[in-house]
Amino acid sequence: MSAAEIRPAIEADLPAITEIYEHAVRYGTATFELIPPDLAEMTRRFKALMDGGFPYFAASVEGDVIGYAYAGPYRPRPAYRFTVENSVYLKPSTHRRGIGLQLLQRLIAECEARGYRQMIAVIGDSANAGSIGVHTKCGFQMIGTHRHVGLKFGRWLDTVMMQRALGEGGSTVPTS
């Protein structure tokens, strides 16, 4: 496989992104959605993030979108405005090739450049060693596990919470 290009996602990427996410919903435990959203819903979500000024990246090889990552609001209350939650998804055939790491590193750098101070990872399934490992490599620390909070595929799943400071983190108060 050629090296992946990590670039800002565009609306034309959404059919491939929708397909990647559909597979994650149908067969994986990284997301707790049970019914895959269609292209119209994924487009609505993409536009909401773009309108909110959040970063969204696609990884592509020879024009084929093989993964994506974005940051969005952690919570809706205004006091959380300097904290983002990240999401990273890949085509199954591209797992364990460093592409998720590249996407997350780019996302972290962009969030720091935009002035965010904390990034939260809410990882579906405490058995998701790949995602936990990638986040650990990027400097995230474990902050807790919510046990048995999701029911999918006939079994209870945990969510793992990880956190990483961005830029000056909580050592200073932003001026804006």
N, C-alpha and C positions, 0 to 999 in steps of 0.2 A: 504494500500500500504506500502510495506517495505521502509526503508530508501534508498534514491538514492545514488549510488556511483558516484562521480565526478572523472573522470580520463581522461588522454590524449586520444583524439580520434585517431582511427586507420582506415586504409583503409577499413577494414571489417565492420566498422560502417556505411559506406556511403550509402548502400541501405536504411537503416532505416532513416538516415539523409535526404536523397533525398525525402523519403515519407513524412517526417515531413514538409519539406520545400514546397513540392508540395501542401500540404493542405493549408499552409499559403498563397501561391500564388493564388490558386484557390478561396479561401473563405475569406481571411483576408485582412486587410489594413496595416499590419505592414511592408510589402514589396510592392514596386511599380512595381515589375515585373508582367507581364501579362500572360506570358507563362512559365509554370514550366520547369526548366532545367532538362534534363535527367541525368541518373547516370554518363554518360561519362563527361558531363559538370561539374557536382558536383565534380567528381574526379579531373578534371583539376583544378578547383578552390581550392580544398583541397591541392593538390600538390603545387600550386603556393604559398599558405600561408605557407606550411611546408618548401618549398625551401627558402622563405623569412625570416624564423626564427620566425614566429608568433605563438602564442599559440592557440590551438584548443582543446576544451574539449567536452566530451560526458557525459551525465547523464544516468545511466542505473539502472534498478531494475531487479534483478534476470536474468541478461543477456539481457534484452530487453532495447534498446536505446529509451529513452523517451524525450530526449532534447539534445541540443548542444549549444555551445557558442564559439565564436572565436573573435580574434582581428586581424585587418588587417590595411594596410596603410590608413591614413586619406586622404591624397592627394599624388600624385606622385612626387611632387617637393622635392628636397633634404632637404630644410629647414624644412620640416614637419617630418623628420625622427624620432623625439622623441614623436610624437603624433600618437595615434592609434584610430581607430573607432571600436566599439564593435557591435556584433550581438548576439542575444539570441533567440532561437526558441524552443518551446515545443510541444509535442503532445497535442491536445486540451483536452483530458481526464485528463491531469495532470496539467492544469492551476490552479492557486490559492492554490498551495500546498507547496509553498516555494522553489520549485526546480529552478525556474528562478533566484531567489535571491542567492541560493547556487552557481549556475553556474557563475553568475556575480561576486560574491565575490571571487571565485577561479580565475576567469579571471583577475580581478583587481590585486590580489596578485601576479600572475605570470607576469603580465605586469610590475609591480613595480620591481620585481626581475630581469627582463630583462633590466631595465634601462629606460623604457619609462617614460615620464614626464606628459603627458596629455592624457585623454581618452575622446573621443567625442561619444555621442549617437545621432544618427539621427533616430528619432522615427516617423514612418509612422502613420499619422492620429492623430490629436490633441485630439481625443476622446479615444485614447488608454490609459485609466487610469491605467490599470495594469502595463504596461511597464513604464509609467511615475512614478508610485508609487515605483516600484522596483528600478529604477535608483535613485530616491530621497532617498530611504532608504540606498543606497550605497554611498551617499554623493555627487551625481551629483546636479548641479545647473542649472536652466533654463537660457539659454542664448539667446533664441529667437524662433520665429515661422515664418516659411515661409508659407504664406497663399496661398491656392489654387494653389499649384505647381504640383500636380499629379491628373490625371483623371483616376479613376478606378471605375468599377461598376456603371457607368453613373453619377458619382458625383465627385466634386472637393474635394481633400484632402490636408491637411496641412502636413508639417513636423515640428516636434518639435526638437529643438536643445538643448542638455544638455551637460555639461562638468564637468569633475572631474580631479583635480590635482592628479598625481601619485608621490609617493615619495616626493622629494623636490620641485616638480612642477616647477614653473618659478622662484623660489627664488635663484637658483644658475644655473650656466652654466655647462652642463656635460663636463667631461674631454675627452670623446671619441666621 
